[in-house]
């Protein structure tokens, strides 16, 4: 079983957005008094359900940060715990139906940290996969559409909104409430922003599920 060590201390010292004490940090400080110092995923999710219900009864506006909870947890604990917590929290607290990634691994080529060479991938397939694995945060819930994308939908989106800037960069920030925050340039996709908004290393795992394109041979 996975455990969050020093959970009470971590939440008791939490800082809110922009590293300031605010409603978010006050919520965490109060939350710290509810939990033990060592807590498993199921117990932590249950504690958040209770704490959020209490906050609603007190008319505390948790809307601006309720979806950011997994972001804070991942700063304080192991990748394995943060991954399982995000999945369970998103499903049980936020009501997000998030499918597991396909159990395939076609690999990916990372030329430098968070810069992926997709010259052997279909960029439409990559964009669709990144979109499907991303989950809304904050005000993204106002525009959230749970329908998954196919590579055909991604192709249409590329055609309509994927115009490169003067440097040849195509940027996707928020799409249907989901933070993509990635940049396409030639055969490269820059994913540091995507991973920061969703889960560390998620883009790499997502892109690895996209089949490799077999180069067509020309015969003379």
C-alpha positions as CSV (number, residue, x, y, z in Angstrom):
1,X,0.0,0.0,0.0
2,X,1.2,3.5,-0.8
3,X,1.5,6.1,1.9
4,X,1.9,9.8,2.1
5,X,4.6,10.4,4.8
6,X,4.5,13.6,6.8
7,X,1.1,14.5,5.5
8,X,-0.1,16.5,8.5
9,X,3.1,18.6,8.4
10,X,2.9,19.1,4.7
11,X,-0.7,20.5,4.7
12,X,-0.1,22.4,7.9
13,X,2.7,24.4,6.1
14,X,0.9,24.7,2.8
15,X,1.0,27.9,0.9
16,X,-1.7,28.9,-1.6
17,X,-1.4,30.2,-5.1
18,X,1.6,32.5,-5.8
19,X,3.1,31.2,-2.5
20,X,0.8,33.3,-0.4
21,X,-1.5,32.6,2.5
22,X,-5.0,32.8,1.3
23,X,-8.3,30.8,1.4
24,X,-6.6,27.8,-0.2
25,X,-3.8,27.7,2.3
26,X,-6.2,28.2,5.2
27,X,-8.3,25.3,4.0
28,X,-5.2,23.1,3.9
29,X,-4.1,24.2,7.4
30,X,-7.5,23.2,8.8
31,X,-7.4,20.0,6.8
32,X,-4.1,19.1,8.4
33,X,-5.9,18.8,11.8
34,X,-8.1,16.0,10.3
35,X,-5.5,13.6,9.2
36,X,-2.7,11.5,10.6
37,X,0.9,12.1,9.7
38,X,1.0,8.9,7.6
39,X,-2.0,8.4,5.3
40,X,-2.9,6.1,2.4
41,X,-4.6,7.1,-0.9
42,X,-8.1,6.0,0.1
43,X,-8.0,7.7,3.5
44,X,-6.7,11.0,2.0
45,X,-9.4,11.1,-0.7
46,X,-12.1,10.4,1.9
47,X,-10.7,13.1,4.2
48,X,-10.9,15.6,1.3
49,X,-14.5,14.6,0.6
50,X,-15.4,15.4,4.3
51,X,-13.4,18.6,4.4
52,X,-14.9,19.9,1.2
53,X,-18.4,19.1,2.4
54,X,-17.6,21.0,5.6
55,X,-16.3,23.9,3.6
56,X,-19.5,24.1,1.6
57,X,-21.6,24.2,4.8
58,X,-19.4,27.1,5.9
59,X,-19.9,28.9,2.5
60,X,-16.2,28.7,1.8
61,X,-15.5,29.1,-1.9
62,X,-13.2,26.2,-2.8
63,X,-14.0,26.4,-6.5
64,X,-10.8,28.2,-7.5
65,X,-8.5,25.5,-6.1
66,X,-10.5,22.3,-5.7
67,X,-9.0,20.8,-8.9
68,X,-5.5,21.9,-7.8
69,X,-5.3,19.5,-4.8
70,X,-3.5,16.8,-6.8
71,X,-0.9,19.4,-7.8
72,X,-0.1,20.2,-4.2
73,X,0.0,16.5,-3.2
74,X,2.5,15.7,-5.9
75,X,4.9,18.3,-4.6
76,X,5.0,16.6,-1.2
77,X,5.1,12.9,-1.9
78,X,6.3,10.2,-4.2
79,X,5.3,9.9,-7.9
80,X,3.6,6.6,-7.3
81,X,1.4,8.0,-4.5
82,X,0.6,11.3,-6.4
83,X,-0.3,9.3,-9.5
84,X,-2.8,7.0,-7.7
85,X,-4.2,9.9,-5.7
86,X,-4.8,12.1,-8.8
87,X,-6.7,9.2,-10.5
88,X,-8.9,8.5,-7.5
89,X,-9.4,12.1,-6.5
90,X,-10.4,13.1,-10.1
91,X,-12.9,10.2,-10.2
92,X,-14.4,10.4,-6.8
93,X,-14.2,14.1,-5.9
94,X,-14.2,15.9,-9.3
95,X,-16.4,13.4,-11.1
96,X,-14.0,13.0,-14.0
97,X,-14.1,9.7,-15.9
98,X,-10.4,9.3,-16.8
99,X,-9.6,6.2,-18.7
100,X,-6.2,4.5,-18.1
101,X,-3.7,4.9,-20.8
102,X,-3.7,2.0,-23.4
103,X,-1.4,-0.9,-22.3
104,X,1.0,-0.4,-25.2
105,X,4.4,1.1,-25.6
106,X,5.6,2.2,-29.0
107,X,8.3,4.3,-27.4
108,X,9.2,8.0,-27.8
109,X,12.3,10.0,-28.7
110,X,13.2,12.8,-26.2
111,X,15.9,14.9,-27.5
112,X,16.1,17.0,-24.4
113,X,14.0,17.2,-21.2
114,X,10.3,17.6,-22.2
115,X,11.1,18.0,-25.9
116,X,9.8,15.1,-27.9
117,X,10.6,14.2,-31.5
118,X,7.4,13.0,-33.1
119,X,8.7,12.7,-36.6
120,X,7.8,9.0,-36.4
121,X,4.3,9.7,-35.1
122,X,1.1,11.1,-36.5
123,X,0.8,14.6,-35.0
124,X,-3.0,14.3,-35.0
125,X,-2.7,11.1,-33.0
126,X,-0.4,12.8,-30.6
127,X,-2.6,15.8,-30.1
128,X,-5.7,13.6,-29.5
129,X,-3.9,11.5,-27.0
130,X,-2.6,14.5,-25.1
131,X,-6.1,16.0,-25.1
132,X,-7.7,12.8,-23.8
133,X,-5.2,12.4,-20.9
134,X,-5.5,16.0,-19.7
135,X,-8.1,16.9,-17.0
136,X,-9.6,20.3,-16.4
137,X,-8.5,22.6,-13.5
138,X,-9.9,25.8,-12.1
139,X,-12.2,27.6,-14.4
140,X,-11.6,25.0,-17.1
141,X,-14.6,23.1,-15.7
142,X,-16.8,25.8,-17.2
143,X,-15.9,24.7,-20.7
144,X,-15.1,21.0,-20.0
145,X,-16.3,18.5,-22.6
146,X,-15.9,14.9,-21.6
147,X,-16.1,13.5,-25.1
148,X,-12.7,12.0,-26.1
149,X,-11.0,13.0,-29.3
150,X,-10.0,10.9,-32.2
151,X,-7.1,11.8,-34.5
152,X,-9.7,13.0,-37.0
153,X,-11.1,15.5,-34.6
154,X,-7.5,16.6,-33.7
155,X,-6.8,17.1,-37.5
156,X,-9.8,19.4,-37.8
157,X,-8.6,21.3,-34.7
158,X,-5.1,21.6,-36.2
159,X,-6.6,23.0,-39.4
160,X,-8.8,25.5,-37.7
161,X,-6.6,26.7,-34.8
162,X,-3.2,25.4,-35.5
163,X,-1.7,28.3,-37.3
164,X,2.0,28.8,-36.6
165,X,3.4,32.1,-35.4
166,X,6.3,33.9,-36.9
167,X,8.7,31.4,-35.5
168,X,6.8,28.5,-36.9
169,X,5.4,27.5,-33.4
170,X,1.9,26.2,-33.0
171,X,0.7,26.7,-29.4
172,X,-2.3,25.0,-27.7
173,X,-3.0,26.3,-24.2
174,X,-6.6,25.6,-23.0
175,X,-8.8,23.3,-25.2
176,X,-12.3,22.5,-24.1
177,X,-11.4,23.3,-20.5
178,X,-8.3,21.0,-20.5
179,X,-4.8,22.5,-20.0
180,X,-2.7,21.3,-22.9
181,X,0.0,24.1,-22.7
182,X,2.2,22.5,-25.4
183,X,4.0,23.7,-28.4
184,X,4.5,22.1,-31.8
185,X,7.3,23.1,-34.1
186,X,8.2,21.1,-37.1
187,X,8.6,17.5,-35.8
188,X,9.0,18.5,-32.1
189,X,6.5,18.9,-29.3
190,X,7.4,20.8,-26.2
191,X,5.5,19.4,-23.2
192,X,7.0,20.9,-20.0
193,X,3.8,23.1,-19.5
194,X,1.6,20.1,-20.2
195,X,3.3,18.0,-17.5
196,X,3.3,20.8,-15.0
197,X,-0.5,21.3,-15.4
198,X,-1.4,17.6,-15.4
199,X,1.2,15.2,-14.1
200,X,5.0,14.9,-14.3
201,X,6.0,12.7,-17.2
202,X,2.5,12.2,-18.4
203,X,3.1,13.6,-21.9
204,X,5.9,11.1,-22.4
205,X,3.8,8.2,-21.3
206,X,0.9,9.4,-23.5
207,X,3.1,9.9,-26.6
208,X,4.5,6.4,-26.1
209,X,1.0,5.0,-26.7
210,X,0.8,6.6,-30.2
211,X,1.8,4.1,-32.9
212,X,4.9,4.8,-34.9
213,X,4.3,5.7,-38.6
214,X,5.9,3.4,-41.0
215,X,7.8,5.3,-43.7
216,X,6.6,4.6,-47.2
217,X,9.2,3.2,-49.5
218,X,9.4,4.5,-53.0
219,X,10.2,2.1,-55.8
220,X,11.7,3.1,-59.2
